[in-house]
Amino acid sequence: MNDAPIRIRLAEAEDDAFILGLAERFTGFDLPGWRKRGETTAGIRRDLERHLREQPPNSYMFVAEDDDGARVGFLHLQKVVDFFTGQPNCHISDLAVAPDREGRGIGRALLAYADDWAREHHCRLVTLAAFPANERARALYEKAGFGIDLLRLAKPLK
């Protein structure tokens, strides 16, 4: 493991292609049987495009760079209101690391950045969602202290 130092900054328009280029990272494992890879990737890409284009309130996109200024990952945070408590939460909508940079501590650094950002913005919880088969990401999240809060179940209709 090579934990090279990285810098995390707000995304700029010049980062859009990099961010959108990582959309397939969210579907590179077995998906539930009713999910189609192309359709799921396209939906993620559309959502990212919308956030990059509209820059809605309480939606923040960050880019991680290495010492040479090369983009190595990104983080999309949303400040949301907790359904149960009405308190502010920080939701990690998207987190991706460039495939050639896996295993170097970038995901951990992005999660730590999300924690710091959430504290700074007076959030009570940091939340995220992951597909069950995304074992590498789930292991990272669990090691960082995430646990199951709600379990979303789905049933395809015929």
SVG drawing of the C-alpha trace seen along z (x, -y; Angstrom):
<svg xmlns="http://www.w3.org/2000/svg" viewBox="-46 -26 50 38">
<polyline fill="none" stroke="black" stroke-width="0.4" points="0.0,0.0 1.4,-3.3 -0.3,-6.2 0.9,-9.0 -0.2,-12.4 -3.1,-13.8 -4.8,-17.2 -8.6,-17.4 -10.3,-20.5 -13.6,-21.6 -14.2,-20.3 -14.1,-22.8 -15.6,-22.6 -12.3,-21.2 -12.8,-18.1 -16.1,-17.1 -14.7,-14.6 -12.5,-13.0 -15.5,-12.6 -17.8,-11.2 -15.0,-8.9 -15.2,-7.1 -18.9,-6.3 -18.2,-2.7 -16.4,-2.2 -19.8,-2.1 -20.9,1.0 -17.7,3.1 -19.0,6.0 -22.0,8.3 -25.2,6.3 -28.6,7.5 -30.2,9.7 -32.8,7.1 -30.2,4.4 -28.6,4.1 -25.0,2.8 -25.4,0.4 -28.6,-1.0 -27.3,-1.4 -24.0,-3.1 -26.0,-5.4 -28.3,-6.4 -25.2,-7.2 -23.6,-9.2 -26.9,-11.2 -27.0,-12.0 -23.4,-13.1 -23.9,-15.2 -27.0,-16.9 -25.0,-17.8 -22.1,-19.1 -24.3,-21.1 -26.8,-22.5 -24.7,-22.6 -27.8,-22.3 -27.7,-23.7 -26.2,-21.4 -24.4,-19.3 -20.6,-19.5 -18.2,-17.7 -14.5,-17.4 -11.5,-16.1 -8.4,-14.4 -5.0,-15.1 -1.6,-13.6 1.6,-15.6 2.0,-16.0 -1.5,-17.4 -2.9,-14.3 -6.6,-13.6 -6.8,-10.3 -10.4,-10.3 -13.5,-12.2 -16.1,-12.6 -19.7,-13.9 -21.2,-15.0 -24.7,-16.2 -26.0,-17.9 -29.4,-16.3 -32.0,-16.3 -32.4,-13.1 -35.9,-11.7 -36.1,-10.6 -34.5,-13.4 -34.7,-16.4 -31.0,-17.0 -28.5,-17.7 -26.6,-14.7 -23.9,-14.4 -24.5,-11.8 -21.7,-10.5 -23.5,-10.2 -20.5,-9.1 -16.9,-8.2 -14.5,-6.8 -10.8,-6.2 -9.1,-5.9 -8.5,-2.2 -4.7,-2.6 -4.6,-4.2 -6.5,-1.6 -4.9,-0.4 -3.0,-3.6 -5.1,-5.1 -7.0,-7.5 -10.4,-6.1 -9.5,-6.3 -8.4,-9.9 -11.7,-10.8 -13.7,-9.2 -11.7,-11.2 -12.3,-14.4 -16.0,-13.6 -15.9,-13.2 -14.1,-16.5 -16.4,-18.3 -19.5,-16.8 -18.2,-17.9 -17.5,-21.4 -21.0,-21.6 -22.6,-20.4 -23.8,-17.1 -24.9,-14.4 -24.3,-11.4 -22.3,-10.6 -24.3,-8.2 -23.7,-6.3 -25.2,-3.4 -23.4,-0.5 -24.4,2.4 -24.0,5.7 -21.5,7.2 -19.2,4.2 -17.2,6.0 -14.0,3.9 -15.9,0.7 -18.0,2.2 -14.8,3.4 -13.4,-0.1 -16.5,-1.6 -16.8,0.9 -13.2,0.4 -13.9,-3.4 -16.7,-2.8 -19.8,-2.6 -22.5,-0.2 -26.0,0.7 -28.6,-1.9 -31.4,-1.1 -31.6,1.9 -33.2,1.1 -34.9,4.1 -36.2,4.4 -38.6,6.7 -38.8,6.7 -42.3,6.8 -43.2,9.0"/>
</svg>
